[in-house]
Amino acid sequence: MSTLLLLTNSHESSVEVLPALALLPHTVKILPPDPGVLVDAPPVDAVIIDGRQDLAHVRALTRMLRTTGSDSPLILAVTEGGLAVVAADWGMDDFILTTAGPAELEARLRVGTGRIEEEQDDPESHLIKSGGVVVDDVTYTAKLDGRVLDLTFKEFELLKYLAQHPGRVFSREQLLQEVWGYDYFGGSRTVDVHVRRLRSKLGADKESLIGTVRNVGYRFVVPTNDSKRKKAAEGASTTSR
């Protein structure tokens, strides 16, 4: 059983904010959405932020919470409408729909707390590095050769997923399933649009990192020099054994 901190201005119970909490055995403490509360608050396993209203304030709040030095994962609870504006630069570790069931909420809590424990053992375990791209899965930021990329949430998720599997080809249907989710009802054209926008933000010199495989889909292309270095390192490792 975990101890959770719910930050909300609402005078309602935690069940009104996230009904699935009523079906889980966790202890829930409710405090107003003020970054200062984390300084004096007792340790908790995760912080859930009520993002149902005033998303501009919520965005500023999540960013400020990152400056408190708290090790607890930040999970944003949003409505379907809120998904349209949630972006990678908000600073949360994860988000969940307020209508999510207890199994999904429990899984996200488990993954979030597990990720924090893993990062304490390996400070760079949350970084995905490939072809000059560095994706930070904790701060939801992505950099290309040190330059911060201004990505929407889905652009970030698409880049992260492709960079996690360099060289592997994914069909549009696979990307829709893995990045947009099983319950997404849009067409594969959505993938093409996001790839085009992502390439534009990578820039003319680096847009080729997202390669097109005709009549199949897309893949993350590792630059030749990176591939040679990787093979050389693997060869050296094998020789030393």
GUDRENVO-178447 format. One record per atom (N, C-alpha, C, O): residue in one letter; x, y, z. Coordinates in steps of 0.02 Angstrom, whole numbers, padded with zeros to 5 digits, always signed. Example, Ala and Ser with C-alpha at 12.3 -4.5 7.8 and 13.67 -1.06 7.14 Angstrom:
<pts>
A+00660-00284+00390/A+00615-00225+00390/A+00660-00165+00390/A+00712-00166+00423/S+00642-00112+00354/S+00684-00053+00357/S+00645+00002+00394/S+00670+00057+00402/
</pts>
This chain:
<pts>
M+00042-00060+00000/M+00000+00000+00000/M+00044+00062+00000/M+00092+00067+00038/S+00028+00110-00043/S+00067+00171-00049/S+00032+00230-00017/S-00029+00229-00005/T+00071+00282-00004/T+00043+00345+00020/T+00047+00395-00037/T+00101+00409-00063/L-00010+00422-00056/L-00015+00468-00112/L-00034+00537-00088/L-00071+00545-00040/L-00008+00588-00123/L-00026+00657-00108/L-00064+00685-00167/L-00039+00686-00223/L-00126+00707-00155/L-00167+00736-00207/L-00169+00812-00198/L-00190+00837-00146/L-00146+00848-00250/L-00147+00921-00248/L-00207+00946-00286/L-00212+00937-00347/T-00253+00978-00251/T-00314+01002-00282/T-00343+01061-00244/T-00336+01065-00183/N-00374+01107-00280/N-00409+01163-00249/N-00480+01144-00231/N-00515+01180-00195/S-00501+01087-00257/S-00570+01066-00247/S-00582+01046-00175/S-00538+01019-00141/H-00643+01059-00152/H-00662+01039-00084/H-00693+00969-00085/H-00717+00944-00034/E-00693+00938-00144/E-00721+00872-00151/E-00672+00820-00123/E-00614+00836-00108/S-00695+00759-00118/S-00650+00706-00096/S-00607+00683-00154/S-00619+00701-00211/S-00556+00644-00138/S-00511+00619-00190/S-00549+00576-00240/S-00530+00571-00298/V-00603+00545-00218/V-00643+00502-00262/V-00676+00543-00317/V-00685+00518-00373/E-00693+00606-00303/E-00723+00649-00354/E-00672+00668-00407/E-00689+00677-00465/V-00610+00676-00386/V-00557+00695-00433/V-00537+00635-00476/V-00531+00641-00537/L-00526+00579-00443/L-00503+00518-00477/L-00540+00458-00445/L-00515+00428-00398/P-00599+00442-00472/P-00641+00390-00441/P-00606+00323-00428/P-00624+00288-00381/A-00556+00305-00469/A-00523+00241-00462/A-00488+00235-00394/A-00476+00179-00371/L-00471+00291-00363/L-00438+00289-00298/L-00480+00254-00245/L-00454+00225-00198/A-00547+00257-00254/A-00591+00226-00204/A-00585+00150-00205/A-00605+00117-00156/L-00559+00122-00259/L-00555+00050-00266/L-00485+00023-00253/L-00472-00036-00263/L-00441+00067-00230/L-00372+00047-00215/L-00357+00058-00141/L-00388+00101-00110/P-00311+00019-00112/P-00299+00022-00040/P-00250+00077-00017/P-00228+00076+00040/H-00233+00124-00061/H-00183+00173-00044/H-00210+00227+00003/H-00270+00242+00004/T-00165+00254+00043/T-00181+00311+00086/T-00174+00375+00045/T-00122+00386+00013/V-00226+00417+00045/V-00225+00478+00004/V-00229+00539+00050/V-00275+00546+00089/K-00180+00583+00043/K-00180+00647+00079/K-00195+00702+00029/K-00169+00702-00026/I-00237+00750+00049/I-00258+00804+00004/I-00231+00870+00029/I-00241+00888+00087/L-00197+00906-00014/L-00170+00972+00002/L-00183+01020-00057/L-00193+00997-00113/P-00183+01085-00045/P-00192+01133-00100/P-00133+01131-00148/P-00077+01113-00128/P-00143+01150-00211/P-00090+01148-00261/P-00040+01205-00253/P-00042+01254-00291/D+00004+01197-00206/D+00055+01248-00191/D+00123+01212-00188/D+00131+01166-00149/P+00172+01234-00229/P+00237+01201-00228/P+00268+01197-00159/P+00306+01151-00144/G+00252+01246-00116/G+00280+01247-00049/G+00258+01189-00006/G+00292+01173+00043/V+00201+01158-00023/V+00176+01104+00020/V+00223+01044+00018/V+00226+01006+00066/L+00258+01035-00037/L+00303+00977-00041/L+00365+00985+00002/L+00397+00935+00020/V+00381+01047+00018/V+00441+01058+00059/V+00430+01032+00130/V+00474+01001+00159/D+00370+01044+00158/D+00355+01023+00226/D+00315+00958+00230/D+00307+00930+00284/A+00291+00934+00173/A+00249+00874+00174/A+00291+00812+00189/A+00350+00809+00170/P+00263+00764+00224/P+00299+00701+00237/P+00311+00664+00172/P+00276+00676+00123/P+00358+00618+00171/P+00372+00580+00109/P+00311+00543+00084/P+00274+00513+00124/V+00301+00544+00019/V+00246+00507-00012/V+00273+00468-00071/V+00328+00482-00096/D+00235+00418-00093/D+00258+00376-00148/D+00244+00407-00216/D+00279+00393-00264/A+00194+00450-00220/A+00178+00483-00283/A+00135+00544-00269/A+00099+00547-00220/V+00141+00594-00314/V+00101+00655-00309/V+00054+00657-00369/V+00077+00654-00426/I-00010+00662-00356/I-00061+00667-00409/I-00087+00739-00410/I-00106+00766-00359/I-00087+00769-00469/I-00108+00839-00477/I-00175+00842-00512/I-00184+00811-00565/D-00222+00877-00483/D-00288+00884-00513/D-00284+00932-00572/D-00275+00993-00563/G-00289+00905-00632/G-00285+00946-00692/G-00350+00953-00728/G-00351+00961-00789/R-00405+00949-00693/R-00471+00953-00725/R-00489+01023-00748/R-00526+01032-00795/Q-00462+01073-00713/Q-00479+01143-00729/Q-00417+01186-00727/Q-00365+01167-00701/D-00423+01246-00756/D-00370+01297-00755/D-00303+01266-00774/D-00256+01265-00734/L-00299+01242-00835/L-00239+01207-00856/L-00178+01252-00861/L-00121+01228-00855/A-00188+01316-00871/A-00131+01362-00872/A-00096+01363-00804/A-00035+01362-00800/H-00137+01364-00751/H-00109+01362-00683/H-00077+01294-00669/H-00024+01290-00638/V-00109+01241-00693/V-00082+01174-00682/V-00014+01166-00716/V+00032+01136-00688/R-00008+01193-00777/R+00056+01190-00813/R+00111+01225-00773/R+00166+01198-00766/A+00095+01284-00748/A+00145+01321-00708/A+00162+01283-00645/A+00220+01283-00622/L+00111+01252-00615/L+00121+01215-00553/L+00168+01155-00563/L+00215+01146-00524/T+00156+01116-00615/T+00198+01057-00626/T+00271+01077-00639/T+00317+01044-00617/R+00279+01132-00674/R+00348+01156-00686/R+00381+01178-00621/R+00440+01163-00609/M+00344+01213-00579/M+00372+01236-00515/M+00388+01178-00468/M+00437+01179-00431/L+00345+01127-00470/L+00355+01069-00426/L+00421+01035-00440/L+00451+01005-00395/R+00445+01040-00502/R+00509+01010-00520/R+00568+01043-00483/R+00621+01014-00476/T+00557+01105-00460/T+00611+01141-00426/T+00614+01125-00352/T+00661+01147-00318/T+00566+01087-00326/T+00566+01072-00254/T+00616+01018-00235/T+00633+01010-00176/G+00639+00981-00284/G+00687+00927-00270/G+00654+00863-00246/G+00689+00818-00223/S+00588+00858-00251/S+00553+00798-00230/S+00569+00740-00276/S+00573+00748-00337/D+00578+00680-00246/D+00592+00621-00285/D+00528+00584-00305/D+00532+00535-00343/S+00471+00606-00280/S+00409+00571-00295/S+00387+00585-00367/S+00392+00642-00390/P+00362+00535-00402/P+00337+00546-00470/P+00276+00591-00470/P+00234+00587-00425/L+00271+00635-00521/L+00215+00681-00528/L+00168+00654-00581/L+00188+00645-00639/I+00106+00641-00563/I+00057+00614-00609/I-00001+00663-00616/I-00032+00682-00567/L-00014+00684-00677/L-00066+00733-00691/L-00131+00698-00709/L-00132+00657-00755/A-00185+00713-00672/A-00251+00685-00687/A-00289+00735-00729/A-00303+00790-00707/V-00306+00717-00791/V-00339+00763-00837/V-00401+00731-00868/V-00411+00670-00866/T-00444+00774-00896/T-00503+00752-00932/T-00484+00740-01005/T-00428+00756-01026/E-00530+00713-01044/E-00518+00702-01116/E-00501+00768-01149/E-00457+00771-01192/G-00536+00822-01130/G-00523+00888-01159/G-00453+00913-01144/G-00424+00948-01185/G-00427+00896-01086/G-00361+00919-01066/G-00305+00889-01107/G-00251+00919-01113/L-00317+00831-01137/L-00266+00798-01178/L-00245+00841-01237/L-00190+00833-01263/A-00289+00886-01260/A-00275+00926-01319/A-00219+00977-01306/A-00188+01000-01353/V-00207+00994-01243/V-00157+01046-01228/V-00098+01020-01188/V-00047+01055-01183/V-00102+00961-01159/V-00046+00934-01120/V+00014+00924-01166/V+00007+00895-01220/A+00072+00948-01145/A+00132+00945-01187/A+00191+00919-01147/A+00188+00912-01086/A+00245+00903-01183/A+00303+00872-01153/A+00339+00917-01103/A+00374+00893-01058/D+00331+00983-01109/D+00368+01029-01066/D+00333+01044-01000/D+00354+01089-00964/W+00280+01008-00984/W+00244+01022-00922/W+00281+00997-00861/W+00270+01022-00805/G+00326+00949-00870/G+00367+00928-00814/G+00340+00870-00773/G+00369+00852-00722/M+00284+00840-00794/M+00257+00784-00756/M+00292+00719-00778/M+00322+00716-00832/D+00287+00668-00736/D+00315+00603-00753/D+00266+00562-00794/D+00286+00521-00835/D+00201+00573-00783/D+00151+00534-00819/D+00084+00571-00812/D+00078+00618-00773/F+00035+00550-00851/F-00032+00578-00844/F-00082+00521-00846/F-00067+00466-00871/I-00141+00534-00821/I-00194+00483-00822/I-00261+00518-00829/I-00271+00572-00801/L-00306+00489-00867/L-00374+00516-00874/L-00411+00506-00808/L-00403+00456-00774/T-00452+00556-00791/T-00490+00551-00729/T-00539+00493-00730/T-00563+00470-00678/T-00555+00469-00790/T-00602+00412-00797/T-00567+00345-00798/T-00600+00293-00806/A-00501+00344-00789/A-00464+00281-00792/A-00486+00233-00736/A-00506+00254-00682/G-00481+00169-00751/G-00499+00119-00702/G-00444+00106-00652/G-00387+00129-00662/P-00458+00069-00599/P-00408+00056-00547/P-00347+00017-00571/P-00292+00029-00547/A-00356-00028-00619/A-00299-00067-00644/A-00249-00022-00680/A-00189-00029-00670/E-00274+00025-00720/E-00229+00070-00755/E-00194+00117-00706/E-00134+00128-00711/L-00231+00144-00658/L-00202+00189-00609/L-00148+00152-00568/L-00094+00180-00557/E-00163+00091-00548/E-00114+00053-00508/E-00051+00039-00550/E+00004+00043-00523/A-00060+00025-00614/A-00003+00011-00657/A+00040+00073-00665/A+00102+00069-00663/R+00009+00131-00674/R+00047+00193-00683/R+00084+00212-00619/R+00140+00237-00622/L+00053+00200-00563/L+00087+00213-00499/L+00146+00166-00490/L+00200+00187-00468/R+00137+00104-00508/R+00190+00054-00501/R+00249+00070-00547/R+00307+00066-00527/V+00233+00089-00608/V+00287+00106-00656/V+00322+00170-00634/V+00383+00175-00639/G+00283+00219-00611/G+00313+00283-00591/G+00360+00276-00532/G+00416+00302-00533/T+00339+00240-00480/T+00382+00231-00422/T+00441+00186-00438/T+00496+00196-00412/G+00430+00136-00481/G+00485+00092-00501/G+00538+00130-00540/G+00598+00117-00533/R+00516+00177-00582/R+00563+00217-00622/R+00607+00260-00577/R+00667+00267-00589/I+00577+00288-00525/I+00616+00330-00478/I+00669+00288-00443/I+00726+00310-00436/E+00651+00228-00421/E+00699+00184-00388/E+00756+00165-00435/E+00814+00161-00415/E+00738+00152-00498/E+00789+00134-00547/E+00837+00192-00560/E+00897+00181-00567/E+00810+00253-00562/E+00851+00311-00575/E+00899+00325-00517/E+00954+00351-00528/Q+00879+00308-00457/Q+00923+00318-00400/Q+00984+00272-00405/Q+01039+00289-00382/D+00974+00213-00436/D+01030+00166-00446/D+01071+00187-00507/D+01133+00179-00507/D+01038+00212-00558/D+01071+00233-00620/D+01043+00300-00641/D+00990+00303-00672/P+01077+00355-00625/P+01052+00423-00638/P+01034+00437-00711/P+00995+00482-00725/E+01062+00398-00758/E+01047+00411-00829/E+01004+00356-00860/E+00999+00351-00922/S+00972+00316-00818/S+00932+00261-00845/S+00871+00286-00883/S+00844+00250-00925/H+00849+00348-00869/H+00790+00374-00902/H+00806+00410-00968/H+00761+00436-01001/L+00870+00412-00986/L+00890+00447-01047/L+00894+00398-01106/L+00923+00344-01100/I+00865+00418-01161/I+00870+00380-01223/I+00914+00419-01270/I+00897+00475-01290/K+00971+00391-01289/K+01020+00427-01331/K+01030+00390-01396/K+01046+00330-01397/S+01021+00426-01451/S+01030+00395-01517/S+01035+00449-01570/S+00992+00493-01574/G+01087+00446-01611/G+01094+00492-01667/G+01095+00565-01649/G+01070+00607-01687/G+01124+00582-01591/G+01126+00652-01570/G+01063+00674-01534/G+01059+00730-01508/V+01013+00629-01531/V+00950+00644-01496/V+00955+00616-01425/V+00974+00559-01415/V+00937+00658-01377/V+00934+00636-01307/V+00863+00649-01282/V+00841+00706-01278/V+00828+00595-01266/V+00759+00600-01241/V+00760+00586-01166/V+00782+00533-01144/D+00735+00634-01128/D+00731+00627-01055/D+00660+00609-01036/D+00615+00650-01040/D+00651+00547-01016/D+00584+00521-01002/D+00556+00546-00935/D+00498+00535-00919/V+00599+00579-00895/V+00577+00605-00830/V+00551+00676-00837/V+00497+00692-00812/T+00589+00718-00871/T+00569+00789-00878/T+00529+00801-00942/T+00509+00857-00955/Y+00518+00749-00981/Y+00482+00755-01044/Y+00513+00808-01089/Y+00478+00850-01117/T+00578+00805-01095/T+00614+00850-01139/T+00655+00810-01189/T+00675+00753-01174/A+00667+00839-01246/A+00708+00807-01297/A+00757+00858-01325/A+00739+00916-01336/K+00819+00836-01335/K+00870+00880-01362/K+00902+00848-01423/K+00906+00787-01428/L+00923+00890-01470/L+00958+00868-01529/L+01024+00906-01532/L+01024+00966-01543/D+01079+00870-01523/D+01145+00901-01521/D+01147+00959-01472/D+01178+01011-01485/G+01114+00949-01414/G+01114+01000-01361/G+01059+01052-01368/G+01049+01091-01321/R+01024+01053-01424/R+00970+01102-01435/R+00904+01072-01411/R+00885+01017-01431/V+00868+01110-01368/V+00804+01086-01343/V+00752+01090-01398/V+00744+01141-01431/L+00716+01035-01408/L+00663+01033-01459/L+00596+01052-01428/L+00578+01026-01375/D+00561+01096-01461/D+00495+01118-01437/D+00442+01071-01466/D+00416+01083-01520/L+00426+01018-01429/L+00382+00967-01454/L+00316+00966-01416/L+00313+00981-01356/T+00263+00947-01452/T+00199+00933-01418/T+00206+00865-01384/T+00255+00830-01394/F+00157+00848-01343/F+00160+00785-01307/F+00165+00725-01354/F+00207+00681-01344/K+00123+00723-01405/K+00124+00666-01451/K+00187+00666-01495/K+00212+00612-01511/E+00213+00723-01513/E+00276+00726-01550/E+00332+00697-01507/E+00375+00660-01531/F+00331+00714-01443/F+00381+00688-01397/F+00375+00612-01391/F+00425+00576-01395/E+00314+00588-01382/E+00303+00516-01374/E+00323+00478-01437/E+00350+00423-01433/L+00309+00507-01496/L+00328+00475-01559/L+00404+00471-01566/L+00431+00419-01584/L+00438+00527-01552/L+00511+00528-01556/L+00541+00478-01506/L+00587+00441-01523/K+00515+00478-01446/K+00540+00433-01394/K+00533+00360-01416/K+00579+00320-01409/Y+00475+00343-01442/Y+00462+00273-01460/Y+00508+00252-01517/Y+00535+00197-01516/L+00516+00294-01567/L+00559+00276-01624/L+00633+00272-01602/L+00669+00227-01622/A+00654+00320-01560/A+00724+00320-01537/A+00739+00261-01492/A+00797+00239-01488/Q+00689+00235-01458/Q+00698+00176-01415/Q+00712+00114-01457/Q+00740+00065-01432/H+00692+00115-01520/H+00700+00057-01564/H+00735+00077-01629/H+00706+00070-01683/P+00797+00101-01625/P+00832+00125-01685/P+00838+00070-01738/P+00857+00013-01723/G+00822+00089-01800/G+00827+00042-01856/G+00767-00001-01867/G+00758-00028-01922/R+00724-00008-01817/R+00665-00051-01825/R+00609-00013-01862/R+00595+00045-01847/V+00578-00046-01909/V+00526-00015-01949/V+00457-00029-01917/V+00441-00085-01899/F+00418+00025-01910/F+00351+00019-01883/F+00300+00043-01934/F+00309+00095-01966/S+00247+00006-01942/S+00193+00027-01985/S+00154+00084-01951/S+00161+00094-01891/R+00115+00120-01989/R+00074+00174-01961/R+00026+00145-01909/R+00014+00177-01857/E-00001+00087-01923/E-00049+00055-01876/E-00014+00037-01810/E-00044+00045-01757/Q+00048+00014-01814/Q+00085-00003-01753/Q+00098+00060-01712/Q+00092+00060-01651/L+00117+00114-01746/L+00131+00176-01710/L+00067+00205-01679/L+00069+00231-01623/L+00012+00199-01714/L-00052+00222-01685/L-00068+00183-01622/L-00091+00212-01572/Q-00054+00119-01624/Q-00069+00077-01565/Q-00023+00091-01507/Q-00045+00096-01450/E+00042+00099-01521/E+00092+00108-01468/E+00095+00179-01441/E+00107+00188-01381/V+00086+00228-01484/V+00094+00299-01463/V+00027+00331-01446/V+00022+00369-01398/W-00024+00317-01486/W-00089+00349-01475/W-00135+00306-01431/W-00180+00332-01398/G-00124+00241-01431/G-00163+00198-01387/G-00216+00158-01424/G-00236+00175-01480/Y-00239+00105-01390/Y-00288+00060-01420/Y-00355+00094-01433/Y-00391+00075-01479/D-00372+00144-01393/D-00438+00175-01399/D-00439+00235-01445/D-00488+00272-01446/Y-00385+00246-01483/Y-00383+00303-01530/Y-00420+00284-01594/Y-00407+00231-01623/F-00466+00327-01616/F-00508+00311-01673/F-00489+00351-01736/F-00523+00346-01787/G-00435+00390-01733/G-00414+00428-01792/G-00380+00383-01843/G-00363+00326-01827/G-00370+00408-01903/G-00339+00369-01956/G-00264+00374-01955/G-00235+00412-01917/S-00232+00334-01997/S-00159+00331-02000/S-00129+00397-02026/S-00069+00409-02019/R-00170+00438-02056/R-00147+00504-02080/R-00118+00544-02023/R-00073+00586-02033/T-00143+00532-01962/T-00117+00567-01903/T-00043+00555-01894/T-00006+00602-01877/V-00020+00495-01907/V+00051+00478-01900/V+00092+00519-01950/V+00144+00547-01933/D+00069+00522-02012/D+00104+00559-02064/D+00111+00633-02045/D+00164+00663-02055/V+00058+00661-02019/V+00059+00732-01999/V+00110+00744-01944/V+00148+00792-01946/H+00110+00700-01894/H+00157+00709-01838/H+00229+00697-01859/H+00275+00730-01834/V+00240+00650-01904/V+00307+00639-01929/V+00332+00700-01967/V+00389+00721-01959/R+00289+00729-02007/R+00307+00789-02045/R+00326+00847-01997/R+00375+00882-02008/R+00286+00856-01946/R+00300+00910-01898/R+00364+00895-01858/R+00403+00941-01844/L+00374+00833-01842/L+00433+00813-01804/L+00496+00825-01845/L+00546+00850-01820/R+00494+00806-01908/R+00551+00818-01953/R+00566+00892-01959/R+00624+00913-01960/S+00513+00932-01963/S+00523+01005-01969/S+00559+01032-01908/S+00602+01077-01914/K+00543+01006-01849/K+00575+01030-01788/K+00645+01003-01779/K+00687+01034-01747/L+00659+00945-01809/L+00727+00919-01807/L+00772+00962-01851/L+00832+00969-01838/G+00744+00991-01904/G+00783+01034-01948/G+00805+00998-02011/G+00808+00936-02013/A+00820+01037-02062/A+00837+01009-02128/A+00897+00961-02124/A+00899+00911-02160/D+00945+00976-02081/D+01005+00934-02077/D+00994+00869-02041/D+01032+00821-02049/K+00940+00865-02001/K+00929+00806-01960/K+00862+00772-01972/K+00847+00722-01940/E+00822+00798-02018/E+00756+00769-02029/E+00760+00697-02053/E+00713+00659-02045/S+00818+00678-02081/S+00826+00609-02106/S+00832+00558-02049/S+00833+00498-02062/L+00836+00582-01986/L+00836+00535-01929/L+00771+00495-01928/L+00771+00438-01905/I+00717+00525-01952/I+00653+00489-01958/I+00647+00467-02030/I+00627+00506-02073/G+00663+00404-02042/G+00664+00378-02110/G+00597+00348-02130/G+00560+00321-02089/T+00581+00354-02195/T+00521+00324-02223/T+00538+00259-02259/T+00584+00258-02300/V+00502+00207-02244/V+00510+00144-02280/V+00448+00137-02324/V+00393+00125-02299/R+00457+00144-02387/R+00401+00148-02434/R+00353+00089-02427/R+00373+00031-02424/N+00288+00106-02425/N+00234+00057-02419/N+00234+00018-02353/N+00197-00030-02345/V+00276+00040-02306/V+00277+00005-02241/V+00264+00055-02185/V+00213+00050-02151/G+00310+00102-02174/G+00302+00148-02118/G+00364+00189-02106/G+00394+00216-02152/Y+00384+00195-02042/Y+00439+00239-02023/Y+00487+00203-01976/Y+00470+00154-01943/R+00549+00229-01974/R+00599+00203-01928/R+00647+00258-01907/R+00653+00309-01942/F+00680+00249-01851/F+00732+00295-01828/F+00798+00273-01859/F+00820+00217-01848/V+00828+00318-01897/V+00889+00302-01933/V+00950+00323-01893/V+00960+00383-01879/V+00991+00276-01873/V+01053+00291-01837/V+01106+00312-01887/V+01120+00275-01934/P+01135+00372-01879/P+01188+00394-01924/P+01244+00343-01930/P+01258+00307-01882/T+01276+00340-01989/T+01328+00290-02003/T+01383+00289-01951/T+01404+00236-01928/N+01407+00348-01931/N+01461+00352-01882/N+01441+00321-01816/N+01481+00288-01783/D+01378+00334-01796/D+01353+00306-01733/D+01351+00230-01736/D+01368+00196-01688/S+01330+00204-01795/S+01325+00131-01802/S+01394+00099-01799/S+01402+00047-01767/K+01444+00131-01831/K+01511+00104-01830/K+01540+00103-01759/K+01572+00055-01738/R+01527+00158-01722/R+01552+00161-01653/R+01520+00108-01610/R+01553+00077-01568/K+01455+00097-01621/K+01419+00047-01581/K+01446-00023-01595/K+01457-00062-01548/K+01458-00039-01660/K+01484-00105-01677/K+01555-00115-01650/K+01573-00169-01628/A+01595-00061-01653/A+01663-00065-01628/A+01663-00078-01553/A+01703-00117-01528/A+01618-00044-01518/A+01613-00053-01445/A+01591-00123-01428/A+01616-00154-01381/E+01542-00150-01468/E+01518-00217-01455/E+01573-00268-01469/E+01580-00318-01434/G+01613-00255-01522/G+01669-00300-01538/G+01721-00301-01485/G+01747-00354-01467/A+01737-00241-01459/A+01787-00236-01405/A+01763-00272-01342/A+01802-00303-01307/S+01697-00265-01329/S+01669-00297-01270/S+01673-00373-01276/S+01689-00408-01227/T+01659-00399-01337/T+01661-00471-01348/T+01732-00498-01342/T+01744-00552-01314/T+01781-00460-01369/T+01851-00481-01367/T+01877-00484-01296/T+01917-00528-01279/S+01855-00438-01253/S+01880-00434-01185/S+01853-00489-01140/S+01878-00498-01085/R+01803-00525-01164/R+01773-00578-01122/R+01816-00641-01120/R+01798-00689-01087/
</pts>
